Amino acid sequence: MPSLGPNEPLIGKPGSRLQLDTPALCIDLDAMERNIAAMAEFCRMRQVALRPHAKTHKSVNIAARQIAAGAIGICCATVGEAEIMVAGGIKGVLVTSPQVTPS
C-alpha cells in the first residue's frame, strides 16, 4: 500500500484533526461505504447505469470502490483528472467537459 503522506501517523489518533497537514481528505468511512452502496442499489433497482463524477473526491481508491459497487465507470472534468484515474487502473473514464484549447 502506498504511503498516505504526512498525516498517516495521525490516522485513528483521538484529537488529531488540529494537527492535520492541509489540505487533507478526511472521510467517515462507514458513511461513505453506505452512500456508495445506496447509490449503486438505487441505480440497479431502476436499471440505470451509474457513472459518478470524480471531481468531488479526486481519488482513485474511492473511484475503485464505486466501480466495485456497480458503477460502469467514472466521469472526470479534465483530461488531467482522467489521466490520473486511468493511470490508477480505473476503466470506463469519461471526460465530461468540452476540450476547447489546442493542447
QUIKAMO-V538615 format. One record per residue. N is the residue number from 1. RES is the residue in three letters. SS is DSSP state (@ for helix, = for strand, . for the rest). NEAR is the number of other ideal C-beta (glycine too) atoms within 8 Angstrom. Layout:
# QUIKAMO-V538615
n: {N | N}
res: {RES | RES}
ss: {SS | SS}
near: {NEAR | NEAR}
This chain:
# QUIKAMO-V538615
n: {1 | 2 | 3 | 4 | 5 | 6 | 7 | 8 | 9 | 10 | 11 | 12 | 13 | 14 | 15 | 16 | 17 | 18 | 19 | 20 | 21 | 22 | 23 | 24 | 25 | 26 | 27 | 28 | 29 | 30 | 31 | 32 | 33 | 34 | 35 | 36 | 37 | 38 | 39 | 40 | 41 | 42 | 43 | 44 | 45 | 46 | 47 | 48 | 49 | 50 | 51 | 52 | 53 | 54 | 55 | 56 | 57 | 58 | 59 | 60 | 61 | 62 | 63 | 64 | 65 | 66 | 67 | 68 | 69 | 70 | 71 | 72 | 73 | 74 | 75 | 76 | 77 | 78 | 79 | 80 | 81 | 82 | 83 | 84 | 85 | 86 | 87 | 88 | 89 | 90 | 91 | 92 | 93 | 94 | 95 | 96 | 97 | 98 | 99 | 100 | 101 | 102 | 103}
res: {MET | PRO | SER | LEU | GLY | PRO | ASN | GLU | PRO | LEU | ILE | GLY | LYS | PRO | GLY | SER | ARG | LEU | GLN | LEU | ASP | THR | PRO | ALA | LEU | CYS | ILE | ASP | LEU | ASP | ALA | MET | GLU | ARG | ASN | ILE | ALA | ALA | MET | ALA | GLU | PHE | CYS | ARG | MET | ARG | GLN | VAL | ALA | LEU | ARG | PRO | HIS | ALA | LYS | THR | HIS | LYS | SER | VAL | ASN | ILE | ALA | ALA | ARG | GLN | ILE | ALA | ALA | GLY | ALA | ILE | GLY | ILE | CYS | CYS | ALA | THR | VAL | GLY | GLU | ALA | GLU | ILE | MET | VAL | ALA | GLY | GLY | ILE | LYS | GLY | VAL | LEU | VAL | THR | SER | PRO | GLN | VAL | THR | PRO | SER}
ss: {. | . | . | . | . | . | . | @ | @ | @ | . | . | . | . | . | @ | @ | @ | @ | . | . | . | . | . | . | . | . | . | @ | @ | @ | @ | @ | @ | @ | @ | @ | @ | @ | @ | @ | @ | @ | @ | @ | . | . | . | . | . | = | = | = | . | . | . | . | . | . | @ | @ | @ | @ | @ | @ | @ | @ | @ | . | . | . | . | = | = | = | = | . | . | @ | @ | @ | @ | @ | @ | @ | @ | @ | . | . | . | . | . | = | = | = | . | . | . | . | . | . | . | .}
near: {1 | 3 | 4 | 6 | 6 | 4 | 10 | 8 | 5 | 9 | 8 | 3 | 7 | 3 | 5 | 9 | 6 | 5 | 5 | 10 | 6 | 4 | 3 | 7 | 6 | 5 | 6 | 5 | 6 | 6 | 8 | 11 | 9 | 8 | 8 | 11 | 9 | 8 | 11 | 13 | 9 | 8 | 11 | 8 | 6 | 6 | 4 | 5 | 5 | 11 | 11 | 10 | 10 | 14 | 8 | 5 | 7 | 7 | 8 | 10 | 6 | 10 | 15 | 11 | 11 | 13 | 14 | 6 | 10 | 10 | 11 | 8 | 11 | 16 | 13 | 15 | 9 | 8 | 8 | 6 | 12 | 12 | 8 | 10 | 14 | 9 | 6 | 9 | 7 | 13 | 6 | 9 | 12 | 10 | 11 | 7 | 6 | 3 | 6 | 3 | 4 | 2 | 2}
